[in-house]
Amino acid sequence: MRVKIVDPSAFSAPYDRCLCAALARAGADVELVTSRFLYGPVPSQDGYRVNEAFYRRSARRGLDAPARRAFKLGEHFADMLRYRHQAADADVVHYQWLTMPGIDWALLPRPALRDVRAGRPPRPPQVFTFHERPARGRFGVARERRVLSRMDAVVVHSEHAARRVRDELGFDPGRIAMIPHGAFDYLTRLPEEIPLSAELAEAEGPVVLCFGLIRPHKGLEVLLEAFRSVRGAELWIAGMPRMSLDPIRRLAARIPDRVRLIPRFIPDPEIPAYFRRADIVVLPHLNAEQSGVLHIALAFGQPLVLSEVGGFPELAERDGAARIVPPGDSAALASTLNELLGDEGERRRLASAAAKAAAGPYSWDGIASRTLDLYRSLLK
């Protein structure tokens, strides 16, 4: 089976490459169609081809090039039209992201199912993965519905997302496939890991880690407010800022000597040291559907404290691998962190459940098997 996995802007490069490698191990002929990831190394190419067909000139200019977004926008339309012709030689085309969904839906072919019903030779079936929650608002919903009008099936990572795609976007439930997001276990066996800096390595007590892009919906203000009531531990906030750090720094200053802020992109070789050192990983999101950081923590078998948003509660309910707190509730978050920091046995239980989940329902080989089953059903 010839499969094209498409992520024009490399929004989820680690996910794309783990899925491609697992599909290739399962016997598929896989090509990843994407652009060059400019922030750091990505998982090595393993049994599949990579075609960096998008934004080639923008990528050569680099991350700091002036007017980079405008230059990339100028390439987008031509690249999408060119790729539309290239996709015809696949058996299945699976879109992970569409960079400009408000425009891209009009550039995509109609669904293969529609061709069959009309008696026309079918194009390759098209699949789309909802990595984030469906859009809100009248215009956002209309845009997403137009995108889905071009798809033969939609993959979601949680039952919560499946309900939203069905109920809010009106997509046929018979064409929604719930396939989990895989644990990023490749990070646990990198050939060369970079150790923590000397400053971080000197930390002696428990560490609570909040990792990933720093954005308003991540709830860092709530976490810092909660941490004023947490004793006997350090809080590490590590990730690239995508918002002003002024409110974060002001709140951190109220907790002297117990908050370490590492405001930069953390490349793959450095990630293992952070997760091996952490005693608890916390994701205090105010809203979200899924998180790649959650699936890094699963791979490293770390105890998790998650907000009750999106698909997060399913990890606790189904796999027992996390503690759940209401979003925005700093008192509940502080209470849960204090409880876990004082109960090593409960931390070990959560860690064991996380490792078991990573090797079971969140394993990439299982995910590839379910994904290929979806492809085969579409080809029938």
C-alpha positions as CSV (number, residue, x, y, z in Angstrom):
1,M,0.0,0.0,0.0
2,R,1.4,3.4,-1.0
3,V,0.7,6.0,1.7
4,K,1.5,9.7,1.7
5,I,1.6,11.4,5.1
6,V,1.3,15.2,4.6
7,D,2.3,17.9,7.0
8,P,3.2,21.0,5.0
9,S,4.6,23.1,7.8
10,A,6.1,20.2,9.9
11,F,3.8,21.3,12.7
12,S,4.1,17.8,14.3
13,A,7.4,16.5,13.0
14,P,8.1,14.0,15.8
15,Y,4.5,12.6,15.5
16,D,4.7,12.4,11.6
17,R,8.0,10.5,11.7
18,C,7.0,8.1,14.4
19,L,3.8,7.3,12.5
20,C,5.7,6.9,9.2
21,A,8.3,4.6,10.7
22,A,5.6,2.4,12.3
23,L,3.6,2.2,9.1
24,A,6.7,1.2,7.2
25,R,7.5,-1.5,9.8
26,A,4.0,-2.8,9.1
27,G,4.7,-3.2,5.4
28,A,3.4,0.1,3.9
29,D,5.3,2.1,1.3
30,V,5.4,5.4,3.0
31,E,6.4,8.9,1.9
32,L,6.3,11.9,4.3
33,V,5.6,15.1,2.4
34,T,6.5,18.1,4.5
35,S,9.0,21.0,4.8
36,R,12.4,21.2,6.6
37,F,12.1,21.4,10.4
38,L,14.2,24.4,11.3
39,Y,14.2,24.2,15.1
40,G,16.4,21.2,15.7
41,P,17.0,17.5,15.0
42,V,14.0,15.2,14.3
43,P,13.7,11.4,14.6
44,S,15.8,9.7,12.0
45,Q,14.3,8.5,8.7
46,D,13.5,4.8,9.2
47,G,12.1,2.8,6.4
48,Y,10.3,5.6,4.6
49,R,11.0,8.5,2.3
50,V,10.9,12.2,3.1
51,N,9.9,14.7,0.4
52,E,10.5,18.3,1.6
53,A,8.2,19.6,-1.1
54,F,6.8,22.7,0.8
55,Y,8.4,26.1,1.5
56,R,11.8,25.2,0.1
57,R,12.9,28.8,-0.4
58,S,11.6,30.0,2.9
59,A,13.5,27.1,4.6
60,R,16.7,28.1,3.0
61,R,16.2,31.7,4.3
62,G,16.1,30.4,7.9
63,L,14.0,31.1,11.0
64,D,15.3,34.7,11.4
65,A,14.8,35.8,7.8
66,P,12.9,39.1,7.5
67,A,9.3,38.8,6.4
68,R,9.5,35.0,6.7
69,R,5.8,34.5,7.2
70,A,4.9,36.6,4.2
71,F,7.5,34.8,2.0
72,K,6.1,31.4,3.2
73,L,2.6,32.5,2.3
74,G,3.7,33.4,-1.2
75,E,5.0,29.9,-1.7
76,H,2.0,28.1,-0.2
77,F,-0.5,28.3,-3.0
78,A,1.9,27.1,-5.7
79,D,3.2,24.3,-3.4
80,M,-0.3,23.0,-2.7
81,L,-1.3,23.0,-6.3
82,R,1.9,21.2,-7.2
83,Y,1.4,18.6,-4.5
84,R,-2.2,18.0,-5.6
85,H,-0.9,16.5,-8.8
86,Q,1.8,14.5,-7.1
87,A,-0.7,12.9,-4.7
88,A,-2.4,11.0,-7.5
89,D,0.1,8.2,-7.4
90,A,-0.7,7.2,-3.8
91,D,-3.3,4.7,-2.6
92,V,-4.1,6.9,0.5
93,V,-3.3,10.5,1.3
94,H,-3.3,11.3,5.0
95,Y,-3.1,15.0,6.0
96,Q,-1.8,15.7,9.5
97,W,-2.2,19.5,9.2
98,L,-3.4,22.0,6.6
99,T,-1.4,25.2,7.0
100,M,-4.2,27.5,5.7
101,P,-7.4,25.5,6.0
102,G,-9.6,28.5,4.9
103,I,-7.9,28.2,1.5
104,D,-6.6,24.7,1.4
105,W,-10.0,23.0,1.3
106,A,-10.7,24.6,-2.1
107,L,-7.4,23.2,-3.4
108,L,-8.0,19.6,-2.3
109,P,-9.8,17.0,-4.5
110,R,-13.3,15.9,-3.6
111,P,-13.5,12.7,-1.5
112,A,-13.0,9.3,-3.2
113,L,-16.3,8.1,-1.9
114,R,-18.1,10.9,-3.8
115,D,-16.3,9.9,-7.0
116,V,-17.5,6.3,-6.5
117,R,-21.1,7.3,-5.9
118,A,-21.0,9.5,-9.1
119,G,-19.5,6.6,-11.2
120,R,-16.2,8.5,-11.7
121,P,-12.8,6.9,-11.4
122,P,-11.9,7.6,-7.7
123,R,-9.0,9.6,-6.5
124,P,-6.9,8.3,-3.6
125,P,-9.0,8.4,-0.3
126,Q,-8.1,11.4,1.8
127,V,-7.8,11.2,5.6
128,F,-7.3,14.1,8.1
129,T,-6.1,14.0,11.7
130,F,-7.5,16.4,14.2
131,H,-4.5,17.1,16.4
132,E,-6.1,20.1,18.1
133,R,-9.6,20.8,19.3
134,P,-12.2,21.8,16.5
135,A,-12.5,25.5,15.9
136,R,-14.9,27.6,17.9
137,G,-17.2,30.3,16.5
138,R,-19.4,30.4,13.5
139,F,-16.7,31.1,11.0
140,G,-14.2,28.6,12.5
141,V,-16.8,25.9,12.4
142,A,-17.7,26.7,8.8
143,R,-14.0,26.6,7.9
144,E,-13.5,23.2,9.5
145,R,-16.7,21.8,7.9
146,R,-15.4,22.8,4.5
147,V,-12.1,21.0,5.2
148,L,-13.9,17.9,6.3
149,S,-16.1,18.0,3.1
150,R,-12.9,17.0,1.3
151,M,-12.1,14.0,3.5
152,D,-13.1,10.4,3.4
153,A,-12.3,9.8,7.1
154,V,-11.1,11.7,10.2
155,V,-8.7,10.5,12.8
156,V,-9.1,11.8,16.4
157,H,-6.9,11.0,19.4
158,S,-9.7,10.8,22.1
159,E,-13.3,10.1,22.6
160,H,-13.7,13.7,23.6
161,A,-12.5,14.9,20.1
162,A,-14.7,12.3,18.4
163,R,-17.8,13.7,20.1
164,R,-16.8,17.3,19.1
165,V,-16.2,16.4,15.5
166,R,-19.5,14.5,15.3
167,D,-21.7,17.0,17.3
168,E,-20.1,20.4,16.5
169,L,-18.9,19.8,12.9
170,G,-21.6,17.3,11.9
171,F,-19.2,14.8,10.5
172,D,-20.5,11.3,9.8
173,P,-19.7,9.2,13.0
174,G,-19.2,6.1,10.8
175,R,-16.1,7.9,9.2
176,I,-14.5,8.9,12.5
177,A,-11.6,6.7,13.7
178,M,-10.4,7.0,17.3
179,I,-6.7,6.2,17.2
180,P,-4.5,7.3,20.1
181,H,-1.5,9.6,19.9
182,G,1.6,7.5,20.4
183,A,4.1,7.8,23.2
184,F,7.4,9.3,22.0
185,D,9.5,6.4,23.1
186,Y,12.3,7.2,20.5
187,L,13.5,9.8,23.0
188,T,14.3,7.1,25.5
189,R,16.9,5.6,23.2
190,L,18.7,8.4,21.5
191,P,22.3,7.6,20.7
192,E,23.6,10.8,22.3
193,E,21.8,12.5,25.2
194,I,22.9,16.0,26.3
195,P,23.0,16.2,30.1
196,L,21.5,19.0,32.1
197,S,23.4,22.2,32.6
198,A,25.5,22.5,35.7
199,E,23.0,24.9,37.3
200,L,20.1,22.5,36.8
201,A,22.1,19.4,37.8
202,E,22.8,20.9,41.2
203,A,19.1,20.7,42.2
204,E,18.8,18.3,45.1
205,G,15.2,18.0,46.0
206,P,12.1,16.9,44.0
207,V,11.4,18.6,40.7
208,V,8.0,19.4,39.2
209,L,8.4,19.8,35.4
210,C,6.2,21.9,33.2
211,F,7.6,21.5,29.6
212,G,6.7,22.7,26.1
213,L,5.8,25.8,24.2
214,I,4.9,28.7,26.6
215,R,1.5,29.9,25.5
216,P,-1.5,31.6,27.2
217,H,-3.7,28.5,27.3
218,K,-1.0,26.4,29.1
219,G,-2.1,27.8,32.5
220,L,1.3,28.8,33.8
221,E,-0.1,31.6,35.8
222,V,-2.4,29.1,37.6
223,L,0.6,26.8,38.2
224,L,2.8,29.5,39.6
225,E,0.0,30.7,41.9
226,A,-0.5,27.0,43.1
227,F,3.3,26.6,43.6
228,R,3.2,29.3,46.3
229,S,1.6,26.6,48.5
230,V,3.8,23.8,47.4
231,R,6.7,23.0,49.7
232,G,9.9,21.0,49.4
233,A,10.2,21.0,45.6
234,E,11.4,23.1,42.6
235,L,9.3,24.0,39.6
236,W,11.1,23.9,36.2
237,I,9.3,25.7,33.3
238,A,11.1,24.8,30.1
239,G,10.1,25.7,26.6
240,M,10.0,28.3,23.8
241,P,8.0,31.4,24.6
242,R,5.1,32.2,22.4
243,M,3.8,35.0,24.6
244,S,5.2,37.7,26.8
245,L,7.1,36.3,29.8
246,D,6.5,39.4,31.9
247,P,3.5,37.9,33.9
248,I,5.4,34.6,34.3
249,R,8.5,36.4,35.7
250,R,6.4,38.5,38.1
251,L,4.7,35.5,39.6
252,A,7.9,33.5,39.7
253,A,9.6,36.3,41.6
254,R,7.1,35.7,44.4
255,I,8.5,32.2,44.9
256,P,12.2,33.0,45.3
257,D,14.8,30.2,44.7
258,R,12.2,27.6,43.8
259,V,11.3,28.4,40.2
260,R,13.7,27.9,37.3
261,L,12.6,29.3,33.9
262,I,14.4,27.9,30.8
263,P,12.7,30.0,28.0
264,R,14.1,28.4,24.8
265,F,13.4,25.6,22.4
266,I,14.7,22.3,23.9
267,P,16.0,20.1,21.1
268,D,15.6,16.3,21.2
269,P,19.0,15.4,22.6
270,E,18.3,17.6,25.7
271,I,14.8,16.3,26.4
272,P,15.6,13.0,28.1
273,A,17.7,14.7,30.8
274,Y,14.7,16.9,31.8
275,F,12.2,14.0,32.0
276,R,14.6,11.6,33.7
277,R,15.2,14.2,36.4
278,A,11.6,15.1,37.0
279,D,9.6,13.6,39.9
280,I,6.2,14.9,38.5
281,V,5.2,16.3,35.1
282,V,2.4,18.8,35.2
283,L,0.2,20.1,32.4
284,P,-2.0,22.8,33.9
285,H,-3.7,23.7,30.6
286,L,-6.8,25.9,30.5
287,N,-7.9,24.3,27.3
288,A,-6.5,21.7,24.9
289,E,-7.3,18.5,23.1
290,Q,-4.0,16.6,23.3
291,S,-0.4,17.4,24.1
292,G,2.9,16.0,22.7
293,V,4.4,16.6,26.1
294,L,2.0,14.2,27.7
295,H,3.2,11.5,25.4
296,I,6.8,12.3,26.2
297,A,6.0,11.8,29.9
298,L,4.3,8.5,29.1
299,A,7.4,7.3,27.3
300,F,9.6,8.1,30.3
301,G,7.1,6.6,32.7
302,Q,6.5,9.8,34.7
303,P,3.7,10.6,37.1
304,L,1.4,13.1,35.5
305,V,-0.9,15.8,36.9
306,L,-3.3,17.1,34.2
307,S,-6.1,19.6,33.8
308,E,-9.5,18.2,33.1
309,V,-9.6,19.4,29.5
310,G,-9.9,17.7,26.1
311,G,-8.8,14.1,26.1
312,F,-6.6,14.4,29.2
313,P,-9.2,12.8,31.6
314,E,-9.3,9.6,29.5
315,L,-5.7,8.8,30.3
316,A,-6.7,8.8,34.0
317,E,-10.0,7.0,33.6
318,R,-8.9,4.3,31.2
319,D,-5.2,3.8,32.1
320,G,-4.9,5.2,35.6
321,A,-1.7,7.0,34.5
322,A,-2.5,10.6,35.8
323,R,-4.2,12.7,38.4
324,I,-6.8,15.2,37.2
325,V,-7.5,18.6,38.5
326,P,-10.1,21.2,37.4
327,P,-8.6,23.8,34.9
328,G,-7.8,27.1,36.5
329,D,-8.1,25.8,40.1
330,S,-4.8,26.7,41.7
331,A,-5.9,25.4,45.2
332,A,-6.8,22.0,43.8
333,L,-3.5,21.9,41.8
334,A,-1.5,22.8,44.9
335,S,-3.2,20.1,47.0
336,T,-2.6,17.4,44.4
337,L,1.1,18.3,43.9
338,N,1.6,18.4,47.7
339,E,-0.1,15.0,48.1
340,L,2.0,13.3,45.4
341,L,5.3,14.9,46.6
342,G,4.5,13.4,50.0
343,D,3.5,9.9,48.7
344,E,6.3,8.1,46.9
345,G,4.2,5.0,46.6
346,E,1.5,6.8,44.6
347,R,4.1,8.4,42.4
348,R,5.5,4.9,41.7
349,R,2.0,3.6,40.9
350,L,1.3,6.4,38.4
351,A,4.8,5.9,36.9
352,S,4.1,2.2,36.4
353,A,0.7,2.9,34.8
354,A,2.3,5.4,32.5
355,A,4.9,2.9,31.3
356,K,2.3,0.2,30.8
357,A,0.1,2.6,28.7
358,A,3.1,3.6,26.6
359,A,3.9,0.0,25.8
360,G,0.2,-0.9,25.2
361,P,-2.5,1.4,23.7
362,Y,0.0,4.2,23.0
363,S,2.5,2.0,21.2
364,W,3.3,3.0,17.7
365,D,3.0,-0.5,16.3
366,G,-0.5,-0.8,17.6
367,I,-1.3,2.6,16.2
368,A,0.1,1.7,12.8
369,S,-2.1,-1.5,12.8
370,R,-5.2,0.5,13.5
371,T,-4.3,3.2,10.9
372,L,-3.7,0.6,8.2
373,D,-7.1,-1.0,9.1
374,L,-8.7,2.4,8.4
375,Y,-6.9,2.7,5.1
376,R,-7.9,-0.7,4.0
377,S,-11.6,0.0,4.8
378,L,-11.4,3.1,2.6
379,L,-9.8,1.3,-0.3
380,K,-12.7,-1.2,-0.2
